[in-house]
């Protein structure tokens, strides 16, 4: 047993073995990073698939489905836009890329208007909101936090007057 222990000790004392261990360590770290990227991509693609499969159920039959952003997947973890439909416990938000997102409001969802606490009753159609949440299997966003933004803040669209022809 002593002899085996001595032989193992000699192997790890050499410069080549140190280099080999460094290369193996680097390969393991690279594989972990690669597998994390695969997991994130799979999660994002799963939400896009679920969102697409449930589009008609969530929004009704529509002729022209909206195109997604540049990466062909909707933002799965939130929305920034205006409320276009309210049927509690869900609201539909027209996101900044003109996609409609179903937001599910749960009992533990925190709602704030600027810095003050708010309730579901404070959410009104045409309010500009920011939603942070997690996607579910029905292609909805389960809201963890909703902030109602004041009208006329920099970077937000101002209410448009109706056009008369």
N, CA, C and O of each residue as an XYZ file, in Angstrom:
660
protein
N       0.823     -1.188      0.000
C       0.000      0.000      0.000
C       0.876      1.266      0.000
O       0.564      2.254     -0.664
N       1.950      1.209      0.742
C       2.882      2.332      0.799
C       3.469      2.621     -0.575
O       3.659      3.777     -0.954
N       3.750      1.558     -1.312
C       4.370      1.718     -2.627
C       3.417      2.415     -3.604
O       3.834      3.263     -4.393
N       2.152      2.051     -3.541
C       1.144      2.691     -4.399
C       1.034      4.169     -4.040
O       0.944      5.033     -4.913
N       1.042      4.438     -2.743
C       0.952      5.822     -2.285
C       2.159      6.637     -2.771
O       2.004      7.788     -3.180
N       3.328      6.059     -2.727
C       4.547      6.720     -3.206
C       4.472      6.991     -4.709
O       4.852      8.069     -5.166
N       3.980      6.011     -5.479
C       3.875      6.174     -6.936
C       2.880      7.287     -7.301
O       3.137      8.084     -8.203
N       1.772      7.331     -6.610
C       0.768      8.383     -6.863
C       1.355      9.749     -6.528
O       1.140     10.714     -7.261
N       2.087      9.833     -5.437
C       2.702     11.091     -5.027
C       3.708     11.578     -6.073
O       3.775     12.776     -6.349
N       4.494     10.657     -6.661
C       5.465     11.019     -7.696
C       4.784     11.553     -8.947
O       5.282     12.482     -9.582
N       3.635     10.959     -9.305
C       2.900     11.396    -10.497
C       2.444     12.846    -10.340
O       2.546     13.628    -11.286
N       1.948     13.212     -9.173
C       1.416     14.553     -8.973
C       2.485     15.599     -8.690
O       2.181     16.792     -8.682
N       3.710     15.194     -8.461
C       4.785     16.148     -8.217
C       5.402     16.691     -9.507
O       6.049     17.738     -9.468
N       5.228     16.026    -10.637
C       5.838     16.445    -11.893
C       5.137     17.638    -12.516
O       3.960     17.885    -12.250
N       5.877     18.391    -13.361
C       5.324     19.563    -14.045
C       4.277     19.160    -15.081
O       3.276     19.858    -15.247
N       4.491     18.054    -15.773
C       3.534     17.607    -16.790
C       2.198     17.235    -16.169
O       1.144     17.540    -16.727
N       2.237     16.584    -15.030
C       0.975     16.215    -14.382
C       0.206     17.465    -13.933
O      -1.023     17.502    -14.002
N       0.946     18.495    -13.470
C       0.284     19.742    -13.095
C      -0.401     20.371    -14.303
O      -1.526     20.861    -14.196
N       0.266     20.360    -15.439
C      -0.321     20.904    -16.669
C      -1.552     20.106    -17.090
O      -2.565     20.675    -17.497
N      -1.451     18.795    -16.988
C      -2.591     17.940    -17.351
C      -3.776     18.224    -16.430
O      -4.914     18.310    -16.892
N      -3.513     18.371    -15.123
C      -4.602     18.694    -14.192
C      -5.214     20.058    -14.495
O      -6.427     20.229    -14.380
N      -4.390     21.027    -14.880
C      -4.909     22.353    -15.250
C      -5.797     22.259    -16.489
O      -6.858     22.880    -16.539
N      -5.371     21.490    -17.483
C      -6.166     21.318    -18.706
C      -7.485     20.617    -18.377
O      -8.539     21.021    -18.869
N      -7.434     19.583    -17.558
C      -8.667     18.876    -17.168
C      -9.597     19.818    -16.413
O     -10.805     19.817    -16.651
N      -9.043     20.624    -15.502
C      -9.863     21.600    -14.775
C     -10.495     22.612    -15.714
O     -11.670     22.948    -15.568
N      -9.719     23.102    -16.683
C     -10.248     24.055    -17.655
C     -11.373     23.431    -18.476
O     -12.390     24.079    -18.721
N     -11.202     22.191    -18.900
C     -12.227     21.502    -19.691
C     -13.501     21.332    -18.864
O     -14.604     21.515    -19.380
N     -13.356     20.986    -17.590
C     -14.537     20.823    -16.730
C     -15.276     22.148    -16.579
O     -16.503     22.182    -16.672
N     -14.546     23.242    -16.346
C     -15.186     24.566    -16.222
C     -15.869     24.942    -17.531
O     -16.989     25.453    -17.511
N     -15.222     24.703    -18.668
C     -15.820     25.023    -19.970
C     -17.090     24.211    -20.195
O     -18.075     24.738    -20.713
N     -17.081     22.935    -19.814
C     -18.286     22.109    -19.960
C     -19.419     22.598    -19.065
O     -20.580     22.575    -19.474
N     -19.101     23.037    -17.855
C     -20.129     23.581    -16.962
C     -20.753     24.852    -17.541
O     -21.970     25.030    -17.486
N     -19.922     25.730    -18.094
C     -20.438     26.955    -18.714
C     -21.295     26.613    -19.932
O     -22.362     27.194    -20.128
N     -20.834     25.688    -20.733
C     -21.589     25.272    -21.911
C     -22.940     24.673    -21.522
O     -23.958     24.984    -22.141
N     -22.956     23.811    -20.494
C     -24.220     23.194    -20.075
C     -25.165     24.242    -19.489
O     -26.380     24.131    -19.652
N     -24.625     25.260    -18.805
C     -25.482     26.345    -18.294
C     -26.111     27.110    -19.459
O     -27.284     27.477    -19.395
N     -25.346     27.352    -20.514
C     -25.889     28.029    -21.702
C     -26.976     27.206    -22.363
O     -27.984     27.752    -22.813
N     -26.783     25.912    -22.426
C     -27.812     25.033    -23.000
C     -29.081     25.099    -22.168
O     -30.181     25.175    -22.716
N     -28.936     25.072    -20.839
C     -30.108     25.109    -19.964
C     -30.882     26.417    -20.124
O     -32.111     26.404    -20.203
N     -30.173     27.544    -20.171
C     -30.835     28.842    -20.339
C     -31.535     28.913    -21.696
O     -32.675     29.369    -21.787
N     -30.853     28.461    -22.745
C     -31.463     28.470    -24.075
C     -32.674     27.569    -24.147
O     -33.673     27.929    -24.770
N     -32.610     26.410    -23.527
C     -33.746     25.493    -23.506
C     -34.926     26.110    -22.774
O     -36.068     25.984    -23.215
N     -34.653     26.784    -21.645
C     -35.713     27.420    -20.863
C     -36.392     28.529    -21.668
O     -37.616     28.659    -21.654
N     -35.589     29.317    -22.362
C     -36.131     30.402    -23.179
C     -36.942     29.846    -24.352
O     -38.015     30.362    -24.664
N     -36.436     28.802    -24.996
C     -37.156     28.187    -26.113
C     -38.445     27.521    -25.641
O     -39.450     27.550    -26.352
N     -38.430     26.923    -24.456
C     -39.639     26.285    -23.925
C     -40.732     27.315    -23.692
O     -41.901     27.061    -23.982
N     -40.352     28.488    -23.165
C     -41.356     29.531    -22.968
C     -41.902     29.995    -24.310
O     -43.112     30.169    -24.458
N     -41.024     30.198    -25.295
C     -41.479     30.624    -26.621
C     -42.419     29.612    -27.240
O     -43.405     29.983    -27.878
N     -42.120     28.322    -27.056
C     -42.987     27.267    -27.580
C     -44.341     27.298    -26.870
O     -45.386     27.266    -27.520
N     -44.320     27.358    -25.538
C     -45.569     27.373    -24.777
C     -46.391     28.616    -25.113
O     -47.616     28.545    -25.211
N     -45.720     29.747    -25.288
C     -46.416     30.981    -25.624
C     -47.100     30.835    -26.977
O     -48.255     31.226    -27.144
N     -46.371     30.265    -27.951
C     -46.931     30.073    -29.291
C     -48.061     29.059    -29.321
O     -49.059     29.268    -30.011
N     -47.921     27.962    -28.582
C     -48.969     26.937    -28.573
C     -50.245     27.428    -27.915
O     -51.332     26.964    -28.260
N     -50.136     28.356    -26.975
C     -51.300     28.846    -26.245
C     -51.762     30.216    -26.717
O     -52.600     30.844    -26.070
N     -51.225     30.687    -27.838
C     -51.543     32.035    -28.304
C     -53.041     32.215    -28.543
O     -53.641     33.173    -28.055
N     -53.640     31.291    -29.296
C     -55.057     31.427    -29.621
C     -55.925     31.345    -28.372
O     -56.921     32.059    -28.258
N     -55.550     30.477    -27.432
C     -56.328     30.337    -26.196
C     -56.195     31.599    -25.344
O     -57.170     32.027    -24.726
N     -55.014     32.196    -25.301
C     -54.801     33.375    -24.470
C     -55.373     34.647    -25.092
O     -55.857     35.524    -24.376
N     -55.318     34.751    -26.429
C     -55.686     36.007    -27.075
C     -56.861     35.889    -28.029
O     -57.271     36.899    -28.601
N     -57.413     34.722    -28.223
C     -58.469     34.546    -29.204
C     -57.864     34.361    -30.576
O     -56.665     34.572    -30.760
N     -58.670     33.971    -31.536
C     -58.170     33.715    -32.888
C     -57.808     35.039    -33.553
O     -58.632     35.948    -33.645
N     -56.569     35.130    -34.010
C     -56.112     36.334    -34.708
C     -55.465     35.912    -36.014
O     -54.764     34.902    -36.074
N     -55.702     36.687    -37.050
C     -55.164     36.375    -38.365
C     -53.645     36.509    -38.399
O     -52.935     35.569    -38.758
N     -53.163     37.676    -38.026
C     -51.726     37.962    -38.119
C     -51.096     37.883    -36.740
O     -51.346     38.730    -35.883
N     -50.287     36.872    -36.535
C     -49.591     36.751    -35.262
C     -48.423     37.729    -35.262
O     -47.737     37.872    -36.274
N     -48.192     38.399    -34.143
C     -47.099     39.373    -34.123
C     -45.751     38.684    -34.215
O     -45.573     37.560    -33.744
N     -44.820     39.369    -34.821
C     -43.458     38.851    -34.896
C     -42.752     39.193    -33.593
O     -43.041     40.217    -32.975
N     -41.841     38.348    -33.183
C     -41.071     38.584    -31.974
C     -39.945     39.554    -32.295
O     -39.825     40.053    -33.413
N     -39.125     39.805    -31.283
C     -37.979     40.686    -31.452
C     -36.896     40.042    -32.292
O     -37.142     39.049    -32.976
N     -35.718     40.594    -32.246
C     -34.600     40.144    -33.065
C     -34.188     38.709    -32.799
O     -33.724     38.026    -33.712
N     -34.346     38.230    -31.558
C     -33.899     36.879    -31.259
C     -35.008     35.845    -31.424
O     -34.814     34.686    -31.059
N     -36.155     36.227    -31.960
C     -37.283     35.345    -32.255
C     -37.920     34.713    -31.035
O     -38.675     33.752    -31.184
N     -37.656     35.198    -29.849
C     -38.311     34.720    -28.643
C     -38.795     35.918    -27.845
O     -38.089     36.923    -27.753
N     -40.000     35.830    -27.260
C     -40.454     36.927    -26.417
C     -39.690     36.927    -25.095
O     -39.122     35.908    -24.705
N     -39.677     38.064    -24.410
C     -39.065     38.155    -23.099
C     -39.919     37.346    -22.142
O     -41.080     37.686    -21.912
N     -39.368     36.289    -21.584
C     -40.138     35.346    -20.785
C     -40.354     35.795    -19.353
O     -41.240     35.272    -18.677
N     -39.567     36.753    -18.870
C     -39.594     37.074    -17.454
C     -40.169     38.444    -17.132
O     -39.959     38.956    -16.032
N     -40.877     39.035    -18.054
C     -41.468     40.312    -17.735
C     -42.052     40.998    -18.940
O     -42.023     40.487    -20.060
N     -42.584     42.170    -18.677
C     -43.180     42.972    -19.734
C     -43.069     44.436    -19.341
O     -43.094     44.785    -18.160
N     -42.946     45.286    -20.354
C     -42.952     46.732    -20.156
C     -43.898     47.278    -21.205
O     -43.618     47.199    -22.401
N     -45.003     47.824    -20.768
C     -45.950     48.356    -21.736
C     -47.250     48.761    -21.086
O     -47.332     48.976    -19.877
N     -48.275     48.859    -21.935
C     -49.554     49.354    -21.432
C     -50.560     48.217    -21.339
O     -50.546     47.278    -22.135
N     -51.426     48.328    -20.350
C     -52.485     47.342    -20.134
C     -53.536     47.549    -21.214
O     -54.062     48.652    -21.362
N     -53.849     46.494    -21.976
C     -54.871     46.621    -23.015
C     -56.123     45.821    -22.689
O     -57.158     46.005    -23.329
N     -56.043     44.926    -21.693
C     -57.221     44.164    -21.277
C     -57.031     43.758    -19.826
O     -55.930     43.410    -19.399
N     -58.135     43.809    -19.070
C     -58.074     43.450    -17.649
C     -59.228     42.523    -17.333
O     -60.389     42.930    -17.362
N     -58.904     41.269    -17.031
C     -59.872     40.280    -16.565
C     -59.198     39.544    -15.426
O     -58.620     38.474    -15.620
N     -59.275     40.123    -14.233
C     -58.543     39.576    -13.100
C     -58.887     38.107    -12.886
O     -60.056     37.734    -12.975
N     -57.913     37.283    -12.610
C     -56.570     37.583    -12.143
C     -55.551     37.763    -13.264
O     -54.348     37.734    -13.001
N     -55.997     37.948    -14.508
C     -55.047     38.164    -15.595
C     -55.251     39.538    -16.216
O     -56.349     40.094    -16.230
N     -54.138     40.060    -16.730
C     -54.192     41.276    -17.535
C     -53.368     40.999    -18.787
O     -52.478     40.149    -18.780
N     -53.668     41.712    -19.843
C     -52.889     41.596    -21.077
C     -52.161     42.912    -21.277
O     -52.755     43.990    -21.257
N     -50.837     42.787    -21.474
C     -49.967     43.952    -21.632
C     -49.426     43.958    -23.048
O     -48.910     42.949    -23.529
N     -49.545     45.102    -23.717
C     -48.910     45.270    -25.024
C     -47.482     45.694    -24.759
O     -47.220     46.827    -24.354
N     -46.554     44.765    -24.994
C     -45.148     44.971    -24.670
C     -44.517     45.959    -25.639
O     -45.120     46.316    -26.651
N     -43.304     46.397    -25.329
C     -42.609     47.392    -26.135
C     -42.346     46.930    -27.554
O     -42.174     47.763    -28.443
N     -42.308     45.590    -27.800
C     -42.110     45.086    -29.159
C     -43.440     44.728    -29.824
O     -43.469     43.954    -30.781
N     -44.545     45.295    -29.315
C     -45.908     45.124    -29.831
C     -46.419     43.695    -29.737
O     -47.306     43.318    -30.504
N     -45.893     42.888    -28.827
C     -46.465     41.576    -28.555
C     -47.372     41.706    -27.349
O     -47.102     42.480    -26.430
N     -48.438     40.946    -27.362
C     -49.344     40.935    -26.218
C     -48.909     39.821    -25.287
O     -48.641     38.703    -25.726
N     -48.839     40.130    -23.994
C     -48.429     39.146    -23.002
C     -49.501     39.033    -21.932
O     -50.009     40.030    -21.419
N     -49.831     37.781    -21.610
C     -50.783     37.534    -20.544
C     -50.015     37.502    -19.231
O     -49.071     36.726    -19.075
N     -50.419     38.341    -18.294
C     -49.778     38.430    -16.990
C     -50.767     37.914    -15.956
O     -51.879     38.429    -15.835
N     -50.354     36.895    -15.214
C     -51.180     36.302    -14.172
C     -50.809     36.942    -12.844
O     -49.656     36.885    -12.418
N     -51.795     37.553    -12.194
C     -51.566     38.203    -10.901
C     -51.990     37.220     -9.819
O     -53.134     36.767     -9.788
N     -51.059     36.898     -8.937
C     -51.327     35.945     -7.859
C     -51.480     36.694     -6.544
O     -51.269     37.905     -6.476
N     -51.850     35.961     -5.501
C     -52.077     36.574     -4.192
C     -50.812     37.215     -3.633
O     -50.892     38.206     -2.906
N     -49.640     36.661     -3.965
C     -48.397     37.197     -3.422
C     -47.723     38.215     -4.341
O     -46.598     38.634     -4.069
N     -48.387     38.615     -5.417
C     -47.824     39.617     -6.333
C     -47.804     40.976     -5.642
O     -48.821     41.431     -5.118
N     -46.642     41.617     -5.644
C     -46.520     42.957     -5.079
C     -46.834     43.973     -6.178
O     -46.299     43.890     -7.284
N     -47.694     44.917     -5.867
C     -48.064     45.962     -6.821
C     -47.743     47.302     -6.174
O     -48.118     47.561     -5.030
N     -47.034     48.163     -6.936
C     -46.703     49.495     -6.443
C     -47.038     50.532     -7.497
O     -46.884     50.299     -8.696
N     -47.493     51.666     -7.033
C     -47.666     52.835     -7.898
C     -46.606     53.822     -7.451
O     -46.703     54.414     -6.376
N     -45.596     53.993     -8.283
C     -44.368     54.715     -7.979
C     -43.725     54.025     -6.770
O     -43.135     52.957     -6.931
N     -43.820     54.605     -5.557
C     -43.223     53.956     -4.384
C     -44.272     53.513     -3.365
O     -43.928     52.945     -2.329
N     -45.538     53.768     -3.650
C     -46.611     53.423     -2.710
C     -47.204     52.070     -3.061
O     -47.230     51.683     -4.229
N     -47.684     51.347     -2.049
C     -48.348     50.074     -2.297
C     -49.649     50.322     -3.047
O     -50.316     51.337     -2.847
N     -49.995     49.378     -3.912
C     -51.228     49.471     -4.681
C     -51.894     48.095     -4.671
O     -51.329     47.121     -4.174
N     -53.098     48.035     -5.226
C     -53.841     46.780     -5.298
C     -54.195     46.494     -6.748
O     -53.937     47.302     -7.640
N     -54.793     45.327     -6.967
C     -55.228     44.964     -8.313
C     -56.252     45.953     -8.844
O     -56.319     46.188    -10.051
N     -57.046     46.531     -7.963
C     -58.059     47.505     -8.376
C     -57.428     48.771     -8.954
O     -58.063     49.481     -9.733
N     -56.172     49.058     -8.572
C     -55.481     50.244     -9.087
C     -54.988     50.071    -10.516
O     -54.636     51.055    -11.166
N     -54.955     48.836    -11.022
C     -54.532     48.583    -12.403
C     -55.680     48.933    -13.333
O     -56.784     48.405    -13.200
N     -55.410     49.826    -14.274
C     -56.457     50.278    -15.197
C     -55.970     50.139    -16.637
O     -54.771     50.191    -16.912
N     -56.914     49.965    -17.539
C     -56.580     49.892    -18.954
C     -55.878     51.182    -19.357
O     -56.259     52.267    -18.917
N     -54.854     51.061    -20.194
C     -53.984     52.137    -20.688
C     -52.941     52.585    -19.668
O     -52.156     53.486    -19.965
N     -52.904     51.981    -18.464
C     -51.807     52.254    -17.543
C     -50.529     51.662    -18.121
O     -50.542     50.580    -18.708
N     -49.427     52.383    -17.949
C     -48.122     51.885    -18.365
C     -47.509     51.191    -17.162
O     -47.358     51.797    -16.101
N     -47.148     49.901    -17.322
C     -46.632     49.138    -16.196
C     -45.336     48.412    -16.559
O     -45.012     48.209    -17.729
N     -44.619     48.036    -15.518
C     -43.443     47.180    -15.631
C     -43.738     45.935    -14.810
O     -44.098     46.029    -13.637
N     -43.585     44.765    -15.428
C     -43.892     43.493    -14.776
C     -42.612     42.662    -14.704
O     -41.871     42.555    -15.682
N     -42.366     42.079    -13.539
C     -41.276     41.125    -13.368
C     -41.897     39.840    -12.837
O     -42.656     39.864    -11.868
N     -41.569     38.711    -13.480
C     -42.152     37.453    -13.047
C     -41.453     36.259    -13.651
O     -40.314     36.348    -14.110
N     -42.158     35.134    -13.643
C     -41.616     33.900    -14.204
C     -42.631     33.306    -15.174
O     -43.839     33.430    -14.970
N     -42.138     32.663    -16.226
C     -43.063     32.055    -17.191
C     -43.661     30.763    -16.648
O     -43.043     30.070    -15.839
N     -44.889     30.445    -17.111
C     -45.484     29.161    -16.749
C     -45.719     28.341    -18.011
O     -45.409     28.794    -19.113
N     -46.260     27.150    -17.856
C     -46.451     26.229    -18.977
C     -47.538     26.684    -19.951
O     -47.602     26.166    -21.066
N     -48.390     27.629    -19.572
C     -49.447     28.134    -20.449
C     -49.015     29.344    -21.247
O     -49.837     29.955    -21.930
N     -47.741     29.706    -21.178
C     -47.248     30.851    -21.926
C     -47.593     32.175    -21.280
O     -47.559     33.216    -21.937
N     -47.922     32.149    -20.009
C     -48.241     33.363    -19.268
C     -47.047     33.749    -18.404
O     -46.147     32.943    -18.167
N     -47.055     34.995    -17.939
C     -46.038     35.449    -16.996
C     -46.715     35.542    -15.629
O     -47.661     36.309    -15.447
N     -46.223     34.752    -14.671
C     -46.740     34.821    -13.311
C     -46.025     35.968    -12.616
O     -44.841     35.874    -12.292
N     -46.757     37.052    -12.392
C     -46.154     38.287    -11.885
C     -45.713     38.131    -10.438
O     -46.461     37.647     -9.589
N     -44.486     38.552    -10.178
C     -43.967     38.648     -8.806
C     -44.047     40.102     -8.343
O     -44.273     40.383     -7.166
N     -43.854     41.024     -9.299
C     -43.838     42.446     -8.979
C     -44.390     43.239    -10.161
O     -44.016     42.996    -11.309
N     -45.272     44.178     -9.878
C     -45.822     45.077    -10.899
C     -45.673     46.503    -10.384
O     -46.058     46.819     -9.258
N     -45.104     47.361    -11.237
C     -45.020     48.778    -10.885
C     -45.823     49.569    -11.901
O     -45.601     49.461    -13.107
N     -46.762     50.368    -11.399
C     -47.558     51.267    -12.238
C     -46.760     52.559    -12.366
O     -46.439     53.214    -11.374
N     -46.448     52.910    -13.613
C     -45.617     54.087    -13.858
C     -46.515     55.302    -14.094
O     -47.588     55.174    -14.682
N     -46.081     56.478    -13.638
C     -46.885     57.681    -13.868
C     -46.838     58.089    -15.337
O     -45.831     57.890    -16.016
N     -47.920     58.653    -15.811
C     -47.989     59.114    -17.202
C     -47.019     60.265    -17.400
O     -46.859     61.111    -16.521
N     -46.375     60.295    -18.553
C     -45.497     61.395    -18.908
C     -44.078     61.283    -18.397
O     -43.310     62.239    -18.503
N     -43.703     60.117    -17.834
C     -42.309     59.941    -17.418
C     -41.426     59.873    -18.655
O     -41.870     59.393    -19.699
N     -40.182     60.345    -18.561
C     -39.287     60.261    -19.724
C     -39.122     58.815    -20.189
O     -38.931     57.902    -19.386
N     -39.201     58.635    -21.497
C     -39.034     57.303    -22.080
C     -40.326     56.532    -22.238
O     -40.326     55.442    -22.811
N     -41.430     57.074    -21.742
C     -42.708     56.384    -21.866
C     -43.572     57.099    -22.892
O     -43.497     58.318    -23.044
N     -44.395     56.323    -23.594
C     -45.271     56.967    -24.577
C     -46.325     57.815    -23.887
O     -46.885     57.435    -22.858
N     -46.577     58.960    -24.474
C     -47.634     59.822    -23.955
C     -48.958     59.377    -24.540
O     -48.992     58.845    -25.650
N     -50.064     59.586    -23.806
C     -51.376     59.236    -24.365
C     -51.608     60.002    -25.659
O     -51.338     61.200    -25.737
N     -52.106     59.312    -26.663
C     -52.363     59.915    -27.958
C     -53.819     60.385    -28.062
O     -54.740     59.694    -27.625
N     -54.004     61.554    -28.639
C     -55.349     62.044    -28.885
C     -55.907     61.294    -30.096
O     -55.154     60.961    -31.011
N     -57.214     61.025    -30.115
C     -57.789     60.318    -31.257
C     -57.653     61.133    -32.534
O     -57.723     62.362    -32.518
N     -57.456     60.423    -33.639
C     -57.341     61.094    -34.948
C     -58.727     61.285    -35.546
O     -59.566     60.386    -35.498
N     -58.953     62.450    -36.103
C     -60.209     62.722    -36.795
C     -59.927     62.848    -38.277
O     -58.999     63.545    -38.685
N     -60.713     62.187    -39.064
C     -60.496     62.248    -40.520
C     -61.628     62.949    -41.185
O     -61.629     63.100    -42.406
